[in-house]
């Protein structure tokens, strides 16, 4: 299992994001992921692909992924063009993570329909994936119409991964993408549901073994109670059914129950348990004060199976 870093938007501004990506590369992380956060006053919602293009142009070698771009906010041909532009700018080091997000964002904030999200994502991927390859697209579906072809010299098609948690989404990710990006998902849900479901789907369609990237908060600390309190106050999955379902599979009530907190030995042991459960990559975002975050990043960077 490889270990990567999730870089969060920096309250000091955009240069802070670039500094964090540079630090991740300098620490030896093979990948850094950047989220596309909802546009609210409480969240710093930089555009993920623009951010990754600029960061990758400034920082060589490290792979960069979006975790995740919301599919409904862009037509798949428009997203393919943006992703290929970003891929060209950073020499093919882009991983395109996409998902259908949640009703509160898609319907309540943007006013788009949220019925049948799995069916929508299927059509979306049926346009997006061939468009990224440069193939001509002529799609007339129940939800998406797309006719066109992209020709961008020197723009390698990025790997595509879906934020898939439920059974239908995992089947779809195994069939049409390179894997899944999970969040708020613990070891029980991973080994009993996520890994076998997406693996079986990929096998049915003759695809390579899928990537399973687990994203969770991490804190190397002797004060686990304080770390738990920070996360509990940061996030409440009560109105997000996809996340609530993962916590129910785990048999816990609070997202803090599945986070990776503890001293160095405990954190490394927990990471190894994720690897044993079938995760191909663990992407941690460090929490705590700046000194604690720096120490946490050091421990993550030093992880070896």
N, C-alpha and C positions, 0 to 999 in steps of 0.2 A: 504494500500500500504506500503510495506517495502521500506526502503531506504538503499542503499548500496554504496560502494565507488569503483571507478575505479582507480587502481594504475597504474601509468605510469612508463615506464623505467626511471631510475634515472641517470642523467649525471655523478654522482659521482661513478657509477659502481654498480655491482650486490648487494653489501651489502646495498645500499640505497633502493633497492626494498624490501629486507627482512625487513628493518627498517620500511618502509611504511606499509607493511602488518601487522607487529607487532603493529604499532600505530593504524591501523584500527580496529584490534581485541580489543586493549585496550580501544578504544573509544566506543566499543559496537556495531559496525556494524555487522550485521549477515552474510554478504558476502563481498568479494572483488573480483573484476574482473581485469584480466590482458590481454592486447591486444597482438596479434601477428602482429607486425609492419613489413612493407616491408623492405627488406635488402638494405638500402641506407645509404650513409655516413651521411645524415641528421637525420636519425632515429636510435635509439638504439634497434635493433631487437632481444632481447633475445628470445629463444624458450619458448613459453608460457607454455607448459605442464611440461617441465623440471623445469622452474621457479616455477610453482605452487607446484610441488612435493617437491622441496627443501624448499619453504616457508611454506608449510603446515606441513612438518616434524618438522620445528622449531617453528611454532606458532600453538597452539592447538585451537580447537573449531570452529573457523571461517570457513565458507564454501568458496571455491575458484573456480572461473570459468574462462574459456578462452573466450575472446571476440575479435576476434574469430580466430580459426585455419582455414587455407585455405585448403579446401578439395582437390583441384587438386594437391597439393604438396606431398600428401602421399596416397598410396593405402589404402582403407578402412580397410583391415585386419591389416596393419601396424599401422594405427592410433588407431584401437581398442586395439591392444596390448600395445601401449604407454599409452593410456588413462587408461587402467586397471592397468598398473604398477603404474601410478601416483595415481590412486584411492586407491590402496593397501597401498601405502606409507603414505597417509594422512588419512587413516581410513574411506574411503567412503565419504569424504567431497567435492568431485570434481563435478563440472558441466561442461560438455563438450559443449562449443559453437562452432559451425562450420558454414562456409559459402563458397560461390563460389567466393567471392572477385570481382575484376574488371579486365577488359581486359588488362589494362596497366600493371598489375602485372602478371597475369596468362600467357598471350601471349607475351607481349613485354619484360618482365623481365625473365620469366622462359621458354618461348617457347612452352607452352602447348596450345592445341586448346581451344577456348572459345565459340564454337558454342553450342547452346541449353543448357545453364547453368542449367535451371530448370530440364530438362530431365537427365542431368548428376547427379544432386544432388539427384534425385529420386533413381537412381540406387545405388548411393553411400550409401544412408540411408538404402536401402533394404539389403545391405551387412553389414553396420556398426552396426545397431541397434541389429539384432540377434546375431552378433559376440560378442557384448558386453555382451549379456546374456549368452554366452557360447554355443549357438546353432551351429550345423554344418551348414556351408554355401556352397552351390553349385550353383553359379550364373554365367550365361553366357549371358551377355547382349550386347547391341550394343556398349557400351562404356567401360564397366568394366567386367572383368572376375575375379572371386574369388572362390576358392575352399579350404576349410580348417575349422578348429575348434580350438578355444582357450580355454585352461583350466589353469586358474591361481588361485590357492587356495587363499582365503582371499582377493579377489579383487572384491569389489562390483561394479556392473555396474553403471556408472555415469548417471545422467540425461542428455539427449541430447536436445540442443536447436539450432535452425537455425537462421542465420541472414537473415530474410525474410522481404521484403518491398513491392515487386510487387505482383499482384494478384495470379499468378501461384505459386510463392514461398510461399505466405501465405497459400494457399490451401495445399501445400505439407507439410509445417510445422505443420499445424493443424491435418493433417492425420497421420504423421509419427514421430513427435517429441513432446516434452513437452512445446513448445512455441517458441517465437521469441525474438531476441535481436535487437533493433532498434538503429540507430544512425542518427543524423541530421534529426530528425523527431519531429515535433511540435504537439500541441494539436489538431488542426483541422484535420491533417492527421491521428492522432491516433484515435480519436473518430469517424471520418467519413469513415475511410478506414481500418486501421490496426486491430483494436479490433473487429469490426463486421465480417470482412472477415475471420480471423483466428478462431474466435469463431464458426462461421457457419461450417467451415471445420471440426473442432474437433467434433462438435455435429453430423455431418453426419456420422462420423466413430465411434461414441460411445466412444470417448476419453474424459478424464476429461477436465475441463475448462483450456485453455492454459495459461501459464505464458506470460506476455507481459512486457519485461524489457526495459525501456527507458534509453538510455545513452546519456548524454549531459553535456557540461561544465556548471559549477556553480561558481558564485562569489558573496559573501556577501560584498558589497561595496557601498560607496556613490558616487563613480566616475564610473558610468556606461559607460560613453564614453570611458574611458581607457580600461575597460574590453572588450568592443565591438571591440576596435582597436586591442587588442591582438589576439582575435579569428579571426577577418577578415584577419589579416596578416598571421595567422597560416594555414588556410585551404581555398582552392578554389574548390568548387564542379563542376566547369564548365565542366570538362572532365569525370565526373562520373555520367552517366545517372540515376542510381538508386537513388542517393542522389538528383540530380537535380529534379527528379520527385516528391520527397517528399516536396521539397521547393515550387514547383509549386502548389501542393495540398494545401500548407499552404498559398500561395499567397504572398510569400516574395522572395527577391532576394539574401539575404545574410544570411549565417548560423548564424551570430550574432543575427538575428531577432528572433530566436527560442531558444536561450540560456537563462539560468535562472540567471539573474543579478539583483541586487538591494540591498536595505537594508534588515535587517533580516526579518521584517514583509512581505516585498514584496516577498522575496525568499520562505518563508513558504507558502504564499498564492498561488504562482505559483506551488509549489509542490502539494498542495491540488487540484489544477485544473487538474494536470496530473492524480491524483487518480480518480477524478470525470470522466475523459475521458476514464477510463478503464485500466490504467496502473496498473499492479500488483506489480511492483518494479521500482524504479527510482535509477539509478546508476550514481552518479555525479562525475565528475573529476574537482577538484578545480583548478582555475586559479588565477593568480595574484602573488604578491611577497610572500615570505614564510610566513610572518605574516598574510596576507590576506587569504592564503590557509588554514592555521591552524584555523583561525576563521570560515571560510566556512565549514570546516570539523566538527567543533563543532556544528554549526547550523544544518547541515545535520544529525548528530548523534542524535540530540535532537528532530527530527521531530516525530510527532505523528498525526495520522488521527484525 
